[in-house]
């Protein structure tokens, strides 16, 4: 059930390159949050739209988020610090169905899509008694996030576009090399990355769930801004439209019209 909560910031991290992390106290939201869901946070005074931000971690009544400054709303959010309060709606959307990914799931993240995969990996290990792995992709070494936290949870592969750390290449390259180790895939990141991962999963016959990103207005399926093209069910030809905020953000990769 979606809740609106006034949450106090307890910790702020500036990670460089426009990346920030906030930890907030949100007991009513934290108690029912699931990996893959997101928060809709009011950013600034007046009538600015809320900003959708994925949940990176939940610990007790604390929720951690990562975000990148891209405009006036996220710039305002980046200036919040301890004891500041935020107006938050959540948890929103459908999260990952982790049991459906089997005993050895792999969590794949690209760029700012990496943080929510930490929550998924931890839940797979702790709640589903799985043995998860991670494949994380970044443009460069100085943009790597949360590597040690992922490594604490299971085998973790790092790759960079420029070869400054880990494998010089894309997450899809690493996935191909280790495909036999996994029973299922969940992924969050840029759409081209998700498309490549989905194609590999389909060829291998592995279940694959993807978290899509779209611009949002209301966050609850009323404004129709975040429409996404999906395949018709039962193998019929044609296209139907869902909404990332309400029907997603997590979808079975086979449903998505890439």
Secondary structure by P-SEA (a helix, b strand, c coil): cbbbbbccccbbbbcccccbbbbbbbccccccccccbbbbbbccccccbbbbbbbccccccbbbbbbbbccaaaaaaaaccccccccccccccccccccccccbbbbbbcccaaaaaaaaaaaaaaccccbbbbbbbccccccccaaaaaaaacbbbbbbccccccccccaaaaaaaccccccbbbbbccaaaaaaaaaaaaaabbbbbbbbbccccccccccccbbbbbcccccccbbbbbbccccccccccccccc
